[in-house]
Amino acid sequence: MSDPTPRPDGTIRVYTAKKILTMEPGMPEASAVAVRDGRIVEVGSLATLRASFPGIELQVDDRHADHVLMPGFVDPHVHPWLGALLSNFDFITPDAWDLPGQAGAQVTGREAYVARLQQGAAALDDPAAPYITWGYHPLFHGRITRTDLDGWFPDRPVLLWHRSFHEVYANTTALKAMGLDAREDLPDDVSLDWEAGHFYESGLFPIVYRLQDFLLALVARGLPRFAELMHRGGVTTGADMAAGGMGDMAEEWANNQTLEAADVPFRVLLVPEAKALLHHAGSPEGALQLARDHRETYRSRRFWFSDHVKLLADGGFFGQMMRMGPPGFLDGHEGQWMTPPDVLADLAAVFWDAGYHLHVHTNGDGAAQEVLDLLARLQTHRPRFDHRFCMEHWGYATEDQNRRLQRLGGVVSGQPWYVHVLPEAYTRSGLGFERASQMCRFGSLQRLGVPFALHSDFTMAPLQPLRLAWAACTRISVEGNVHAPAEMLGIDRALRAITIDAAFVLGLEDEIGSIRHGKRADFTVLRHNPLEVGPQGLDRIEVLGVVFEGEPRPLVGLGTSAPAPLDKAAIELFYRSRELPLPAAEGVWEAIHGHTHEGFGCACGLASGFGRLRTLATWARGQEAQPPVPAPPEEV
């Protein structure tokens, strides 16, 4: 990232506050901070600042005299394109969401879900507009099939996107609108239940393939809303953990530069996903070179690539696709590898040897064991100090695995929302009480001294770091139960996990994450002091705005309306989806999927596949012959 444009007069602006929580152990609290050219030059009180700059007139800004300042919040794992896309949809979820202009109340039970579904569809004025909702989960909302949807919505296209985002349910009207009139219109080698209207794993890709122009238009349309959600959450730095996954980096960069031109009050570290790079480059060494090319080509003040790369181990947590160790899932199903372990090892070795910081999507304890073994082999092969090998999500791991991670020098970027949404449902289905209650074991990491951050993986959790901290501190589920109190976080460590420790995970602790001289002047402005409110009230503290690189950016004046209804152009794109022919080459969909019989499991994996879909679409619009089948990773 580059520095902001300096003020020509070198003015020193002093922000005063009721309290400043610096996250610096030597001076944990202050009441004034001096800023020049976007960076902090001094911290203390107004009296000490004046003593530090004798004879210099300070520009005192007391707009936050009654407020609390913290370092700008850091969310080290977001998906801007996915957040922009889903911000166009109606959220009906088993967990409550605080979304501007949308009813984000928790919805559980089949009857309540159906009522809310019908309410949402009835609110659309255009009878031709598709109704698309996100957040459906059968463990919370009961089983819903195409027959049900046809009965409720005989004329309007309706799509229910699963809470995990890697499954979709469609009614007949939606299928016909996409040119899918019968099972024979779809390839044989994809996963779906035609009668139920349920498309999952490889079966989702033909749907997304047909709708890609429509979905990409929604991404562009939703970017301002994603930016608003970042601002409202007090997030001044995020990390896109699947950058380039939309398929065309130049196209995705154009979206980033739309936000750059809008002068948004945040920056985003772009972290490419290795399997998507592998698809484009053809070999692990080529993937490394492509990552290096991105670092040189795509860089602006707020968006940049660095020496970080994302790898994918097992499947997603919300869909129970993670790899679990013995005894596995109690209902007998098996989780999936998003990248076969041998391919994962080859990719990791190439980037490790090149000095990259590795972020590995790891959800179940079965995957945790595999990835820990991989880290141990890498350290034996080429020992590295301060490597910060990062376990992303770390949904369920044992105490022994956490202890081994500490010995190996690893860090964690954890997803605390799982323990808020899933314990009871996973107790009843899949894991049983012992493991379901102990997911998200941040207390263990805290006791062992493992550095860790909290992230949203937006939209897997709200883009609100204080709510994430609340979930990690209280471990209160959507059913009101407290799970594994010994794994609760202390409030100080929770606040560090959304500021300085999150910056450490991203290798940015010298630039952001705490309020001290020399760092970026990024502050989050709060109505109340989290240390006085306590863990139980963290989720209710109001974010009033941010200071980004020294410039105040209040929330006053931001829009609060719901997403605008789809316009005629977007609706037309939906219906024109039937015009894009589906490739019929043998094996093409399994190759896009990533690995025969394996899942993509989460937004990161979907991003990898989406890149391959874009390649096929380019072929379909300009060629008559069958497309070449993309090589599955294990054949590289």
Sequence and secondary structure as in RCSB ss.txt:
>XXXX:A:sequence
MSDPTPRPDGTIRVYTAKKILTMEPGMPEASAVAVRDGRIVEVGSLATLRASFPGIELQVDDRHADHVLMPGFVD
PHVHPWLGALLSNFDFITPDAWDLPGQAGAQVTGREAYVARLQQGAAALDDPAAPYITWGYHPLFHGRITRTDLD
GWFPDRPVLLWHRSFHEVYANTTALKAMGLDAREDLPDDVSLDWEAGHFYESGLFPIVYRLQDFLLALVARGLPR
FAELMHRGGVTTGADMAAGGMGDMAEEWANNQTLEAADVPFRVLLVPEAKALLHHAGSPEGALQLARDHRETYRS
RRFWFSDHVKLLADGGFFGQMMRMGPPGFLDGHEGQWMTPPDVLADLAAVFWDAGYHLHVHTNGDGAAQEVLDLL
ARLQTHRPRFDHRFCMEHWGYATEDQNRRLQRLGGVVSGQPWYVHVLPEAYTRSGLGFERASQMCRFGSLQRLGV
PFALHSDFTMAPLQPLRLAWAACTRISVEGNVHAPAEMLGIDRALRAITIDAAFVLGLEDEIGSIRHGKRADFTV
LRHNPLEVGPQGLDRIEVLGVVFEGEPRPLVGLGTSAPAPLDKAAIELFYRSRELPLPAAEGVWEAIHGHTHEGF
GCACGLASGFGRLRTLATWARGQEAQPPVPAPPEEV
>XXXX:A:secstr
       TT   EEEEEEEEE   TTS EEEEEEEETTEEEEEE HHHHHHHSTT   EEE TTTTSEEEE EEE
EEE HHHHHHHTTSEE  SS    TTS      SHHHHHHHHHHHHHT S TTS EEEEEE HHHH    HHHHH
HH SSS EEEEETTSSEEEE HHHHHHTT  SGGGS TTS EETTTTEEEGGGHHHHHHHHHHHHHHHHHHHHHH
HHHHHHHTTEEEEEEEEETTTS HHHHHHHHHHHHHTT S EEEEEEBHHHHHHHHSSHHHHHHHHHHHHHH B 
SSEEE SEEEEE B  TTTT S   TT  TTS    BSS HHHHHHHHHHHHHTT EEEEEE SHHHHHHHHHHH
HHHHHHS  SS   EEEE  S  HHHHHHHHHHT EEEE TTHHHHSHHHHHHTTS HHHHHT S HHHHHHHT 
 EEE   BTSS S HHHHHHHHHH B TTS B  GGG   HHHHHHTTTHHHHHHTT TTTSSS  TTSB  EEE
ESS HHHH GGGGGG  EEEEEETTEEEESTT   S      HHHHHHHHHGGGS     TTHHHHHHSSTT   
 SHHHHHHHHHHHHHHHHHHHH SS       GGG 
